[in-house]
Amino acid sequence: MKYPARPATIPPQLPEWDPAWSRIVEARTSDGTHEFHVLDTLPALTAAGVEPTGTIVALHGNPTWSYLWRRLARATVDAAQSGARAWRLVAPDQLEMGFSERLPHSAMPTPKSPEVRRIADRIADFDAVVSDLFAEVADTGSATHPIVTIGHDWGGVLSLGWAARNTDRVAAAISLNTAVHQPEDTPVPAPLRATLAGPMLPTATVLTDWFLRVTLSLGDLDAEAKDAFHAPYRKAEDRWAIGNFVADIPVDDTHASDPELQRIGRDIAAFDKPALLVWGPKDPVFLERYLRDLRQRLPQADVHRFETASHLVSEDHDVAGLVLDWLSAQFDSPETANTPTEAAPTKGSAARSGTASSSKGSGSGSAADVRAVAAILDARRDDESIASVDFAQNPAQQITWRHLRHVTTSIANGLLDLGVKPGDRVSMLVPPGNNLTAALYACLKIGAVAVVADAGLGPKGMTRAITSADPQWIIGELPGLTLARAFGWPGRRISVRPLGPVRARLFKTETSLTELSRTPHRDELPTLAPDADAAILFTSGSTGPAKGVRYTHADISSLAAVLTRTFNLTEGTGLVAGFPPFALLGPAIGATSVTPDMSVTKPKTLTAAAIADAIIAGRATMVFASPAAYTNVAATASELDEQQRAACAGVELVLSAGAPVPLELMDAIAEVFPNASIHSPYGMTEGLLLTDIDRDGVAAADATGDLGVCVGQPIDGVELALAPIDESGESSDELLQGEEAQGRLGEFVVSAAHIKSGYDNLWRTTADSARDDLHGLTWHRTNDIGHIDGAGRVWLEGRLQHVVTTPRGPVGPGGLEVLIDTDEQVSRSSVVGIGPVGTQALVAVLDAEGTSLSPGLAPLDLTERLREKVAEAGGHDLTAVLVAPEFPTDIRHNSKIDRSRLAAWADSVLAGGPVRGSI
């Protein structure tokens, strides 16, 4: 079959496409002069009276075209018109793709066809078009007019290759889901293998639009957008280049384009300018191994993963906004405005986390003041007193400080001998207890980064979390190793105990902690920088995909100091830790840590007897657990014997974290621990300790009648500010403190030495959470909302994304929920908004569990009673009261309600949908 030549054309009218962007450009390439259709926003900028001060050159992949960049084009023009830097976008359709010129062909494309346009030809084409279009600035790359590349799919590797060969022109590079290197020991992804198989290549790519349709299914596209992507590929003669592109994929070193691809890979590895890698993890072709390879070649690159996105990541999420934010950070901030071509900060640096020009909160000190996390372990090398007791093992295992120091040092040396390097990530698939403590502190001693993903995330959530962290190593018990094997989690494997030859082969383990613990000690271990990453701790995932929170050695040291300072946790204190994060801090503060007999993923499994036995074993005077755990402790207190009651009576301090603790529960806890001071500190994974309130403080706050949950006042070293919430439910960029902040609904913003250093592989999330610069400090936007009263106390009223935007103004649901929960017929509630932003109706959803209420509409008398309460307290109109068959909550705390899911359920029920439908 012969395919005739055709000139380039202008696209028809398409959705989201401005005809003014289209132009035909003639460029002299390696085989003559050809016509290219180019998206160019220069005419639109000129018409708006704006002179470009930067240029973005974009390249699509296969089988898309420059329509892929329509939202970036619109975003750059809109930003320029609003006074931001004026970025000109230039995005050519590759030759024979989109609306560019078609060449004549006499046969179907095959990998060995002489008519196939090779990778080297495509880079030359790109160079010819781009150089002709902005010759006036292409040779400068100056501070006033930086040039940046962006590419997707095969356009990603081609644009990166061009950028690497034009470092005198290019100031930075951005890439979306692409690949540079195909590992020799790993097969090509299954979808490509199927397409490349013999006659399937022309059938799937040219003779039919199967390849195009499958690609367009890998993104959130409506019918109009799909039709627009189809526009230049209606007929087989239009699709020859789609098959050409697939045929030119170097699947092994015998392929004609393999040498060029290898050369591009080497060139990219030498590119030292700022870079951004944007990734959609659900891509079935560009898998995690390709991102891993890119990060190794571009260690300076910032990364942002959109966890719910697939191959067409820019169709699923606001990539255009991300790109402009990143470019602004590179070229418009005071530190970088005059040096856009300098390399970006390396991974783990403060700048990478959005804290380059700021210091952390008032409790921070210099690097010289940071105490090594394992310093106390080393100082107590000869101490034969008990350091840790693990009731998860049967019988309970006690280890001394001397033994803990010895075994962690041996494991640290064994890990080094195995090949673990400082900065390597180690996924900890070990439940809290002595084994996890030994593994964690061994890693901290050599600078390896511990990755901790809560088992409460479930297999799917853990897979997403661990894959995003991309650890080089896994240390696991059998359940964790089983999951790692079943779901293909990355990392070389180390078991906790020897598995034997058969199971070792099955789980691919190379050694065990037991074997590593016999390693002789070296004279010296690696020297660790305070600002180097120490741990990646994943959030509970209760409000979206779990995020990896980066903690440096300095952050953890500061957290240990805060615990010591706030709660007088001196060396020798006995601590029962039913809340896992704090069990791991015991050795850092010199406390004897006791892990009680309970299931980490089921806090309600902690009994009064189990906590009493733990107190006795550790001679503990302090207990730390979640409210869900304490609820069951109080419920089982009658089962305690005389010795256990006496042990509980010796406890001096009870802490509860993870969720607010109502006064009723505090009173119940006081019955179990009659001589203890009961505190409920408030924090989150990003800042584990921010405010504190005791039992008397809760009683005093309850008496005020304020709406919400009072969590006390900021602890020493924590700065607090409020970002007011507007009518649309968004928090302001303005931060208020003192009297200005009191009585207003807003988002809490905090600064402290012990808050996170950033989010892992989430550049935009990090930048957004740390965007404030009040007083020159580094701040963290908590996403928690509420108000500050006249006494400076913090009252929580929910999460920012759950604000209800009524005609009377924004409402924090948590405040009304506390009020509704006081009704004797209600166990717990959730207030949600139904309807458009700004006109939402307030709906109360009650939990049927543990009550006599039936799912559906609440009884009329209860509805009227709750409506009166809400109207009297806040002047709000409660439109409806529903009873849900169950409440969706997180597993870690069993308390964080997913209000978004309940809102969707309530909306459906009020529209006539099933009451017992999925929530």
N, C-alpha and C positions, 0 to 999 in steps of 0.2 A: 504494500500500500504506500502511495506517495503522498507526501504532505507539502503543499505549496508554501512559498514565502508570503508573508503579509506584513505591511507596515504597522508601526505603533499607532494606537488610537487613543482617544479620550474616553474615559468611562461614562456610561449613562448616568442619569440622576439616581443617586443611591442614598439610603438612610444614613444619617450622621456624616455625610460626605459633602464638603463644600466644593463645588466645581472650580472655584478660584484656585484651589490647591493644585490642580492638574496642569502639567505642561509636558511637551515632547522635547527631549534633549537628544541631539546627535553627539555621539562620542566615538572617538577612534580607539578601538580595542585591538587586541592581539591579532585578530583576523579581519580587520577592516572597520569601516564606519558603520555603526548601527544606531537605530532609534530606540530610545528608552522612554517609557512613561514614568514620570517622576512626580511624587507628592512633594510640593515645595510651598511652604507657608510665607515665603518672602512677599508675594503680592498682597496677601492679606495683612501682613504687618505694615507694608508701605501704605496701603489704603487707610490704615488706622493712624498713620503718621508716626509710626514707631520704627526706629533704626535698630536692627539686630545687634545684640552685644554678646552673642554666643550662637553656636551652630551645633545641632544634633544631627548626625547622619545615621539613618536607620536602615536595616536590611532584614527583609522577611525571609522565611524559610520555605519549605515545601509541604503542602501545596497551596500556601496562602499567597497574598500579594500585599501591596502597600496599604490596602484597606485595613490591615492589621494595626496600623499606626494612627487611625483616624482620631481616636480619643486623646492620644498624646498630642496630635496636631491641634485639636480644639483646646486642650488644656494649656499648651504653650501660648497660643494666641490670646486666650482669655487672661492668662497671667500677665502677659506683656501689656495688654490694654489696662490692667489694673495697677500698673506701676512696677511690677516685679521685673527681674531681668528678662530681656526679650530674647528668647531662644528661637532661632529659625530652625525649622525641621525640614530636612531633605531626605526623602525615602524613595529610592528608585525601585521600580519593578525589575527584577532580574530579567535578563534577556530570555525571551520566549515564555515569560511568565507574566501574570497580570495582563496589562494592556500594552506591554512592550512588543517590539518586533518579533515575528515568528520567522525562523529560518527554514529553508527547504530541506526535507528529509525523504529518504527513499525506503526506509525500513523501520521496523519497530526498534526501540532502544534496548540495548543489552549491555552488560558490563564491559564487553570488549569492542563494542561498536565504535568505529572511527568518527561517527557523527556525534557521539556523546560529548557534551561540554563539561570539561573537567573542573575540579576545584580550583586549580591554578588559573584557569580561564575566568572563572567567576570573580576571583579576587581582582584580577586585572580589569574586568568589566567595571566593578565597583570603583576602583581607583580612577578609571577614565571618566566616569560620570561625575563623581564627587569632585575631582580636581577641576573639571571644566566649570562646575557650578559655583564654586566659591574660591576661585584662584586668588581673589583679592585678600583672603584671610588664611588660606590653607597652609601657607608657609610660616605662619607666625606662632599660633597656639599661645598668644599673649594673654596677659591678665585681663585685658579688656575684651577679648574675643576668644574664649576657650572653645575648642572643638572636641566633641564627645561622640563616641560611637555607641550604638545600641543594636542588638540583633537577637533574633529568636530562631530556635530550631537550627537548621543548617546556616541560616543567616547569622546566628550567634557565633559559630566558630569562624565563619568567613570574616565577619566584622572584627572579631578579636584578632584574627590573623593580620588583617589590614592595619589595625591599630598598633599592633606590635612591630610592624614594619615601618610605621610612620610616627615614631615617638616624638619627632621634632614638630609634628603638627598636632598630635592628639594629646589632650590634657587628661582624659579619663575614659573608661570603657564600662559599658553595662551589657549584661547578657541575660537572656531569659531562656530557661530550659534548652540546653544544647549539650553537645558532647564533643570532646576532642580526641579521646583515645578509647579504642576497643580492646580490653584486656585479652591476651592470647588464650588464657585458660578459662574464659567465660564466653558462652555463646551469645550471638547477637540476639536482642530481645525478640520474643516469639512473634509479635505482629510483623516485624521486618523480615524475619526468616520466612514467614508464610508468603509475603509479597515478593520476595526475591526468588522463590522456588520456580524455576523453569518458566513455563508458559504463563504462570500467575502474574509475572511482572507486567507484561503488556495488557493482559486482561484486566487486572485490578487498577492499573494506573492510567491507561490510554483508552482502551476500547470501552471501558465503563468508567463511571465516576466513583467507584467503590472506595478507593483510597482517599479521595477527597471527602466523601461523606463520612467515613470512619474518623478522619481527622477532625472534622467539624463537630463530631459527637463528643469530642474531648474538651468541651468548654460549654459555658452557659450562654448559648446563643439562641435568640428567638428566630422565627421563620424568616423574617426580613433580613437579618444579618447573615444567616446561612445562604440565602439567595444572593446576597451581595458578594459573598466569597465565591459563589458559583459563577458569577457573571462573566468572567473572562475564560471560563472553562466549560462552556456549554457543549461543545462538540469534541469528538476524538481528536481532530486536527488541532484543537486548542490545547489539548492535554499532553502533547508529545513531551514537553519539558518536565512534566510531573514524573513520567516514567524515566526520563533522562536522569533526573535528580536521584531517584531511587537506585538506578543502575550504577551511579557513580559513588555509592556508599562503599568505602573500603572495609570489607568484612575480614580481610586477612592481608598478610604482607605480599601476596601475589597480585593484588589488585593494582591497576595502573595508577590510581590516585593515592595509594598508600604512602609513597615517599613524600608527596607534598603534604599530606595530613600530618605525618611525623615531623616534618619541618615546621609546620604551623604550631604544633604542640611545643616544640623547643622555643620558637619565637615568643609564644605566649608566656612561657615560664620566665622569660627575660623581661617581660613588661612590668615595670615597677611604678606605674602611675596609679592613682586611685581607681578602684574598680568596685562594681556592685553586681552581685549575682542574685537574680530573682528566680524563685523556684516554686513550681507546682508539684508537690510530692506524689500526686495521684496519676502522674504521667506513666502510661504503660510501656513507653519506648525509652524516654530519657530517664533512666533509673537512678537511684541514689549513688551508684558507683561512679556515674559520670560527674555528678556534683562533687563527690569526694576527690576525683581526679582534678577537677577545675580548681578546687580550693588548695590542693597541693601545688599547683602551678601558679596560683595567684594568692599567696598567703596573706597579702595585704587587703584582700577583697572583703568588703562588707557583704553580708548575706541577709536576705529576707525571704523566709519561707511563708507562703500562703497555704496553710495546712490542708485546706479543703479544695485547693485548686488542682487542675489536671494540666494537660499539655498546653492548652490555649489559656495560659494563666492571665493574660491581659484581658480576656473576655470574662473571666470569673471575678476579678478584683480590680481595685483602683490602682493599677500599675502606673498610670500616668501621674497620679498624685504622688505616689512613692518616688518616682523618678525626679519630679520637680523638687520635692523635699530634699532628696539626696543631693541633687545638683546645687541647691541653695546652701546646704551644709558645706559642700566642697568649695564653692566659689564666692559665696556672699557673706560668710561669717567673718568677723574681724580677724581671726587667726589665719584664714585661708584666702581671703579676697585677693591678695597680691601675689599668691604663690600657687596657682591652680595646678601646675604641673608637678608639684612635689608629691612624693609617694604618700599614700594614706598611712595612718598609724597602724602598727602591727596588731594582731589579734591579742586580746587581753588587756590592751592599754586603756587608760581612762578615756581617751578621746573616742575610741571605738564605741564606748558605752554612752556617749553623749555627755561626758563630764570633763572634757579636756581643759576648759578654762575655769572650772569651779573647784571648790573644796567641799568635802562632805560636811555634815552638820557640826554643831558647836562642840561635840564630844570628840572630834577627830584630832589626831596628833600627827607628827611627822613620821616618815617611814622608819626613822630610828627608834620611835616609841612603840612600834608594833612588836608584840611578843609572839614568837613562833607558836603555832597552835599546839605543837607537841613538846613545848618547852618543859611543862610540868612533868610529863612522862619521863623525860630525860633526867630531870632533877631528882626524881624519886626512884632512881634505878636500883637502889638498895632497900627500898621500903617493902616490908613483908606484910603490911596491912592490906585489907581487902580493897581492891579498886573497882571490881565489877562483879555483879551476881546476875546470872541468866536463868530465869525460871522457865524459859521456853524449852530448855533442855531437861531431860529426865534421867537422873536426878538433877536438881538445880546445880549449876556450875559456878564456883567461885574462883576468881583469879586475883592474885596480888598485884600491887603496883610494879614490883620487881619483875614478875612474870610477864605482865602486859608490856612493859618496856622492852623486855628481851624478845618477846615473840613478834612485836611490831617491827623491831629493828631487823630481825632475821627475815621476816617476810619482805620488808623493803629491799633488802639486799638480794633476796631471791628474785624479786620482780625485776630488779636491774639486770641480773644475770640472764633472765629470760628474754630481755629486750625491751622492757617497759622504759620509756624515756620521759623526762620531765615534760609536761604538757600533754602527754598521751591521756586519753579519756578512758576511764574504767567504769563500766556499768556494774552497779552493785545489786545483784539479784539475790540478796541475803536478807532475811528478816532481822529486825532489831535484836541485839543480843551481843554476846561476846565475839562471835565470829565476824559480825559486821563491824564492830568496834576495831578489831584487830586489822581487818582488811582496809578500813577507812584510814586509820592512822598510819598504816604502812604506806598507803598512797600519798598521804599528806607529807610524809617525811621525804619522799623522793620527788615531789612536785607533780605527781600524776593527778589528774582531775577526776574526782568521784562524781559519777552520774547516778542520781537517785530518783527513780520514777516510782511513785506509789503503786503498790499492787492493787489498790482500790480503783485505779483507772481501768482495770480489766484488760484482757489480752489486746483488744483493738486499740485502746487508749495507750497502753504501754508500748505497743508496736510503733505507733505514731511518735511517741515521745522519744523512745530509744533510737529510732531511725533518724529523727531530726538531730539528736545529739551526736550521732555517728561515732560511737566509741570504738577504739582500737582493741579493747579488751573487755571480757566479761568475767566476773567472779560470781559464781552462783551455787546455791543449793540445788538439789535435784528438781524441785518444781520450777525454779527459774530457768535452769538449763533445758528442761523439757519445753517450756514456752519458747526459749530462744531457738531451739531446733525446729519446732513446729512452725514458727512465724518468720524464720530466716533473719533473726536479729544480727546486726553486724558485730564483729569482734572475735578475736581469738579467745578460747575458753579455758577457764581455770575453775576447777571444782573446789568446794570447801574441804571435803574429805576425799581420800583416794577412792576411785570408783571401780578399780579392777580393769583388766584389759578389754573385756567385752563392752562394758558400759562406757569406758573411756573412748573407745572407737565410735560408739553410737553417738555420743554427745560431743565428740571431737575435742575433748579436753586434753591439754598438754601437760598439766601437772595439777597439784592441789595445794591449798593453803597449808595443810598438814605437812606436805613435803617441803614447801617453801620455808616453813617455820624452823627447819633444821639447817638453814643456810648460815655459814659462818659470817660474823660481822666484819664489815670493812672498817678501815680507820676513819673514813669520812663519807658522808652522804652528800648529794648535790646541794649547793647553796641556792636558797629559794628567794625570789624577789617578792616583797610584800604585795605588789600589784599583780602578781601572776594568778591566774585562775586556780581555785582550790576545789570548787564543787559546782555542779549544775543540779539544782534542786527543782523538781517540777511541781507546778501548782496543782491544785486538786482537780482542775478541769470542770469545775461546777458552772462556769459561765462561758464555755467555749473550749476549744482544744487546749489541753494543758500546755503551759509555757515553761520553758527551761529558764530558771533564774540563776544568773552567774554571780557567784561569790568568790572573792579573792581571799588570799591568806589574811590580808589586812582586815577585810570585812568580818571574817570569822573571829579573828582576834578581838575586834571591837565588840562583837556580839557577846563573847565570853566575858569581856570587861564590863559590859552593861549588866549582864546577869549578876555578876559579882557585886557590882555597885548598887544595883536596885534592890536586890533581895538578900544581900549579905551572904552570898554563897561563898564562904571561905573554904580553903582546903580542909578536907576531912568531913565536910558536910555529907550526910547520907541522903541521896536523892532517889526516890522511886519515880521512874519516868514511864508513865503510860501514854505519853505523847512523844512519838518517835524522834522528832527533830532534836529534842532536848536530851534524850538518852545519849546521843552522840557527842554532846558537848561536855559530858562529865569529865573525861580525861583532860580536856582543855582548861577546866577550872579547878581541877583537883578534887572533885566530888566523887564519892563512892556511888556508882550508878547501879540501880537495880531494875532489871527488865521484868515486869510481872508476867504471870501466866495469863495471856490473853491473845486473841487474834487481832493482828494489827489492822486488818481490813474491816473488823467488826468491833468497834469500841464498846458496844453493849455487852461484850463477853467478859469484861473486867468485873469480877465480883468483889465483895467486901473481904471475903476470906483470902482471895488471891492478893489483894493489895496489902492486907495485914501481914501475910506471910512474907511479902517482899520487904515490908518495913522492918520486920524482925531480922531478916537475913542481912540487911544493909545497915541496921541500927539507924534507920532513916529518920530525919526530923522534917523532911520536906517531901511533898507529893505533888506530881504534875500529871494531869490527865485532861481529857476533853469533857465537855458537859455531858455528852451521851454516855461516856464511861462512868462518870459520877452518878448519873441517874440510876444506873444499875447497881452501883456500889451502895447507894442509899437504900435501894429496894431490897438488897440482900443482907443488910446490916444485922438483921435479927439472927442470922446464922453464925455470927461470930462467937467464939468461945472466950473465956475470961482472959487468957493470955493475949489473944488477938485484939480484944477491946483495950487492954492496957497498952499495947503497942500503938494503936490508933490514938490513944489519949496522949502519947508522947510526941506526936507530930506537932511542930510549931508553925509550919507554913503550908498552906494548900493553894496551889495555883491551878487555874483552869483556862485553857486557851483553845482556839479553833472556832469558837462561837460565843456570843454573849451569854452570861449566866444569870438567869432571873433570880430574884430574891428568894423565891420559894425553894429553888434548888440549893442556894447557898445555906438556907436554914436547915435543909435536909442534910447537907454535907457537914454542917456544924454539929449535928447529932452524932455523926460518926467520928469526927475529929473535934472533940469538945474544947480543946485547949489551943487550937490552931487559929492563926490569922488567915482569913480566907480572901484571896485576891483573884480578880479576873483581868489579867492583862490583855490588851488588844494588839493584834499584829496580823501579819500575813506572811506568805512565803517570801515576799520581797523585803520585808522588814519585820522580823519575828517578834519584836517587842517595841511598842510605840507609846501606848498609854497604859495606865493602871488604875484600878479602883478596888477598894476592899468592901467587905460586907456592910459596914456602917455607911460607906459612901453610896452604895446602891440603895440602901434604905432612905438616906437623905435625898437622893435624886428622885426616887419614886414619889416622895412626898411633894415634889414641886408640881407634878402634873404635866410636865413637858412630854411631848410625843417623841417616841424613839427609845433606843436602848442606850443608857449612859455607860460609857466605858472609861470614865474618869478623865484625868488630865495627863498631858504629855509627861513622860518620865524625863529625868535629867539627861541632857544631851540631845533631846529631840525638839526640833523647831516645827511648829504647826502653822499652816496658813489655810485659807479657804478660797476656792474659786467659785464665785456665785453661779447659779444655774439660771439660764434665761428661759423664755417662754417656749422655746423649741426643745427644751430638755438638754441643752448642751452647756458644759461648764465654760466659764469665761477664761480668757488668757490673763486676766487681771487677778492678782493674789491679794487677799485682804488679811490683816492681822489685827489683834487687839479689839478695841471697841467696834471698829468698822466691820469686823467679821461676825459679831455677836447677833444671834437671832435670825440669821439669813440661811436659806437652804443653799448648800453648795457642795462641791467635791473637796474632800480633805487632801491636802498636799503636805508632804512631810520631808524633812531633811534631817539626817543623822549619819554618824560615822559608820553605823552597822547596817545601813540599807544596801540593797543589791547594787552591783556594779553594772548591771545591764541584763537584757534578755538574750538568750542564746539563739543566734541565727534569725533574729527578728529586729533588723536594723530600725525599721520605722517605729515599731512598738517601743523600742528603747528610746529613740529620739523623742517620740511624743510624750512618753512618761516623764522624761527628764528635760522638757523644753523650757522650764522656768529658770530664771536667773536672779531672783530676788536676793539682795544682800550678797551677791557673788557666791551663793551656796549651790550645791547640787540638790535638786528637789525630786521627789517621786510623787507622781499623781496616782493616788491609791485606787481610784475608781469607786471608792466608797463615798456615800453622800450622807448628809445630815446637817446639824447646826451646832453652834457653840453657844452655851448659855452665858449669862452675866457673870457666873463664877468661873468661867474658863473651862467648863466641863464639855467633853465631846459627846454628842448624841448621834448614834448611827440611825439612818433611816433607809438603808438599802444600797443598791448599786446604781451607778450612773445610767446604765442601759435600761434600768427598770423604772426610771422616773416616769410618772404619769402626767401628761401635759393636758390639763383640763382647761376649759375656757377661763377659769379664775386664776390660772397660773400653774406652775409645776408643783407636783406633790411627791414627796418621798414615801413610798409604800410602807416602809418599815415602821414609821411612826403610827400610822393607822392600824397596822397589824398588831402592835403591842396593845393598843386600845381594844381591838376586837377580841384578842386572846383572853381578856379578863372575863369574858362572859362564861358562865359555868357550863354552857353547852358546847363550847368551842375548845378543841385541843390545840390546834394551831391554824393559822390563816395565811393567805397571800392576797395582797391587793394588786390588781393589774388594771391596765388601761385598754379599752376597746374603742377603736375608731381612729380617724386621722389625727396626726400630730397637731396639737393646739386645741383640739375639740374632743379629746378623749373622755369617755365615760368611766367612772370609777366602779369597778366590780370586785366584790370580795369573794374569794374562793376558800372554802373551809375543807379541812382534811377529815374524811369520814373515819379514818382509822382510830380505834379507841373511843369512839363515841356511839351514840344511838342514832346518829343521823344517817339518812339514806342518800346515796348519790342522786344528784339532780338539783332542782330548785330547793332552797332551804325552806323550812316551815315558815309560814307567814308571820307568826308571832316573833320568831327569832330574827327574821329579816327586818321587821319594823323596829325591834329593839336595837339592833346594830345600826340601823340608819339614824336613829335618834342619837346614839352615842357619837357617831362620826360627825353629825351635823352640829352637835353641842360643843364638841371639842375643837373641831377645826373649821366648821362652817362649810363642810363639803357634802355634796349629795352623793350617796351611795346608790347607784342605779339598780344593781341586782346583787343577790347573794346566792352563790352556787355551792354545792357540796361535791367535791371530787372523790372518786373511789380510792385514789392514792395520791401522794405527793412525790414528785421527782426530786430527790435530794442527792448530794454528793455522798460517796461512800466513806471518804476519809473522816468527815465530821458527823455525817448523818444529820445535818442540820441546814446546810445551805440549799435553799429552795430554788429550783429553776423556774423563776417567774415567767420567763419567755415561753416555755412549754405550757405552763398553766394558762397564760394569756391566749395562746392559740387554741387550747382546749375550750376555754370559756367562750371565745368568739364563735367557735363551731357550735357549741351547745346552744347559745343564744340565737344562732341562725337556724336551729332545728336539727342539728346533728346529733349523733348518738352520745349518750351520757357516759357509757362505758367504753368509749373509743380509746384508742391509744393516747397516752399522755406523754 
